[in-house]
């Protein structure tokens, strides 16, 4: 019988499953403890957690890491004409195509920041993997809309501990998160636009700005100097300064 050639997706999936069989294997975009918190206690994994996620958890819509936004990954894949049904794996897709798994992480900006700092990725390393594994030694800009200095000012313990601010942000329960941008007031946005099921800043970047939702109660007055409020003006309004 003639063997069917594996697709790139299937090959990548099989390679991860094989790697996960090694108990010492650590993937920067998979957090075992975080993943297990989403499972009932009787189903929690120890040695084969990544393999369990790839074969079971991903199909259930569970998240491998706090910064991983499955919905956003699927959106990018569909925009690129990819069939996301069947055996499509968002996790494998992020690794193979080196795309961002979060609206609050810009691969393009992070890549520019690394080049400016003369830092190179390891062979076959993705930008998000490098970011998660090297924040302590490489504190470079990664988002136009996540203001690290402002966020750490509200969470001063992060600097001493060397905690990745984006990782920390998504680990905090949604309604308890400190604002990550001085021009975006999450509480105001959530209350005004009934944004309770997703992170307010992520929602604003994904659809809110297109709907002309305001990022804070003063934005309308402060944007009066503009000819009219547009999605572009709103994004520019909350954009952080990149040194």
Rosetta blueprint (number, residue, H / E / L):
1 X L
2 X L
3 X L
4 X L
5 X L
6 X L
7 X L
8 X H
9 X H
10 X H
11 X H
12 X H
13 X H
14 X H
15 X H
16 X H
17 X H
18 X H
19 X H
20 X H
21 X L
22 X L
23 X L
24 X L
25 X L
26 X L
27 X L
28 X L
29 X L
30 X L
31 X L
32 X H
33 X H
34 X H
35 X H
36 X H
37 X H
38 X L
39 X L
40 X L
41 X H
42 X H
43 X H
44 X L
45 X L
46 X L
47 X L
48 X L
49 X H
50 X H
51 X H
52 X H
53 X H
54 X H
55 X H
56 X H
57 X H
58 X L
59 X L
60 X L
61 X L
62 X L
63 X L
64 X L
65 X L
66 X L
67 X L
68 X L
69 X L
70 X H
71 X H
72 X H
73 X H
74 X H
75 X H
76 X H
77 X H
78 X H
79 X H
80 X L
81 X L
82 X L
83 X L
84 X L
85 X L
86 X L
87 X L
88 X L
89 X L
90 X H
91 X H
92 X H
93 X H
94 X H
95 X H
96 X H
97 X H
98 X L
99 X L
100 X L
101 X L
102 X L
103 X L
104 X L
105 X L
106 X L
107 X H
108 X H
109 X H
110 X H
111 X H
112 X H
113 X H
114 X H
115 X H
116 X H
117 X L
118 X L
119 X L
120 X L
121 X L
122 X L
123 X L
124 X L
125 X L
126 X L
127 X H
128 X H
129 X H
130 X H
131 X H
132 X H
133 X H
134 X H
135 X L
136 X L
137 X L
138 X L
139 X L
140 X L
141 X L
142 X L
143 X L
144 X L
145 X L
146 X L
147 X L
148 X H
149 X H
150 X H
151 X H
152 X H
153 X H
154 X H
155 X L
156 X L
157 X H
158 X H
159 X H
160 X H
161 X H
162 X L
163 X L
164 X L
165 X H
166 X H
167 X H
168 X H
169 X H
170 X H
171 X H
172 X L
173 X L
174 X H
175 X H
176 X H
177 X L
178 X L
179 X L
180 X L
181 X L
182 X L
183 X L
184 X L
185 X L
186 X H
187 X H
188 X H
189 X H
190 X H
191 X H
192 X H
193 X H
194 X L
195 X L
196 X L
197 X L
198 X L
199 X L
200 X H
201 X H
202 X H
203 X H
204 X H
205 X H
206 X H
207 X H
208 X H
209 X L
210 X L
211 X L
212 X L
213 X L
214 X L
215 X L
216 X L
217 X L
218 X L
219 X H
220 X H
221 X H
222 X H
223 X L
224 X L
225 X L
226 X L
227 X L
228 X L
229 X L
230 X L
231 X H
232 X H
233 X H
234 X H
235 X H
236 X H
237 X H
238 X H
239 X L
240 X L
241 X L
242 X L
243 X L
